[in-house]
């Protein structure tokens, strides 16, 4: 060693980085498997599986409700054979897998466990289960509030969650059986205070359900608390997001200690993963999304004492369509540069002692406690679903109003809109990955072949046993594993439980949303709405429809609220409607316009079906407008097929859209 070498300061020991994931899955299990193996080879340290909407909501590809949705926003997994293909050559006992699945989480975990058993024939099922590590999202309350992929009524859904938690704490001790999601609450409009309060109220409801089920002893209950994880959103206001995460830590430690008597500090630790905010990604100047993603990542990594345990980033072009593998690689590299090139992981918590941070954390804690108390006074999270939904819709409406007024600046959208041509989007169709048009046919063939080679009697007996267990107080995981091994399908498992538990339609939150203040622009539109209604002999009626299985209803709800405030009579029946149901509503309500909201990419299948249905019903003079993540080429095709107007995320002015609706109604009736 030279004298100069000895003088060099020794670098601090680095903390271990968070688990790095990419939320991925598309088209087919085979294509998704290739994507996973490619991402792992690039340095990704965990898997995050995106399932398609039929799988998430418990339908097989051959269900009428699945039409147009198969393989669009994730991978279809209708049976054990496809689960095998999904993880082929990926050793599950060595993997940390996160599955974004809720209503059918128990079913997906059962198939995952069976595939792991098949990969390890020399081990007993118990030995395999003990080695599995990962997370199932499994938070159903936020599905009623924001995302819409529920399958069963609240009480039955909570039973499934409690059964699964009890099973995993005894059989799969390294598994996180639920991931309480504040992520989707923020996307639905939640303020940081609401995000804290409603997520923690959900956690309280889940823990109370597990306790009351009697399936876990007092000694094991601490383990249950220790396996509860959270899935959090991180917005671009990264100082506030840092404070929110510190507030989450403080509140969770207090709740688990005081309400549940958890003594072990490790079991009270707030364990969370993050997908940074996709809501804030813009279609306009999408290159700006890269710096947004970096700032959002900092909000959940800068504070060592409140750092995420797992992180997945969206791609810069998600507001345009489906990201390509290269786009996902770019997002992974953002994480790797921060973790391995910067000095972030070399220091203790850099915010300890900051009076600014402490004051903001205290403010968030105080506000969240007050809102948690309000929810608890209503009987808890399940009883307060309608209240929380209306609060989220109101908060989202307020945010939209701030953006439209310019009070809240979105660079490239409502300020600094002048731009040079971007090489990233010079070929818009090439800037995103097109969904495989054969994915639905492949999935249909797969289900048909699967049903043809299995033992139908064994399947029927397994499903009968599942129904019997659902009618009893038995833990449903055992019967679910039997059904998975027998070869039942995702749709058959869910249909069996629907037959026992019944169907459910969540609240929309529209009627309870706060009325917008009428500025000059909204007042002018109101006058046009009234005048046009008077000319046509009655109040203008707008049908807002959500065809298919897409449950992301934020946009539809905001359109419905603003249309109401603009003077329209609004017909909005919520999510998950068939084109035939939308046409029937248009006929029954004698509407003047039909607005369709589709964010899942199924617009080219579902919109023409609505147009054809309206023509068959003699309503070809009723204009149809469409909103969603719709590539330019698809938008042009829809206009050619008879759609009156197409709106995408760049069209953020809701009042302006209301004026456009009046225009298409007047044009349809030849009014000058």
Buried (B, 14 or more C-beta within 10 A) or exposed (E): EEEEEEEEEEEEEEBEBBBBBBBBBBBBBBBBBBBBBBBBEBBBBBBBBBBBBBBBBBBBBBBEBBBBBBBBBBBBBBBBBBBBBBBBEBEBBEBBBBBBBBBBBBBBBBBBBBBBBBBBEEBEBEEBBBBBBBBBBBBBBBBBBBBBBBBBBBEBBBBBBBBBBBBBBBBBBEBBBBBBBBBBBBBBBBBBBBBBBBBBBBBBBBBBBBBEBEBBEEEEBBBBBBBBBBBBBBBBBBBBBBBBBBBBBBBBBBBBBEEBEBEEEEBBBBBBBBBBBBBBBBBBBBBBBBEBBBBBBBBBBBBBEBBBBBBBBBBBBBBBBBBBBEBBBBBBEBBBEBBEEEEBBEEEBBBEEBEEBBEBBBBBBEBBBEBBEBBBEBEBBBBBBBBBBBBBBBBBBBBBBBBBEEEBEBBBBBEEEEEEEEEBBEEBEEBBBBBBEEBBEBBBEBBEEBBEEBEEEBBEBBBEBBBEBBEEEEBBBBBBBBBBBBBBBBBBBBBBBBEBBEEBEBBBBBBBBBEBEBEEBBEBBBEBBBBBBEEBEEBBBBBBBBBBBBBBBBBBBBBBBBBBBBBBBBBBBBBBBBBBBBBBBBBEBEBBBBBBBBBBBBBBBBBBBBBBBBBEBEBBEBBBBBBBBBBEEBBEBBEEEBBBBBBBBBBBBBBEBBBBBBBBBBEBEEEE
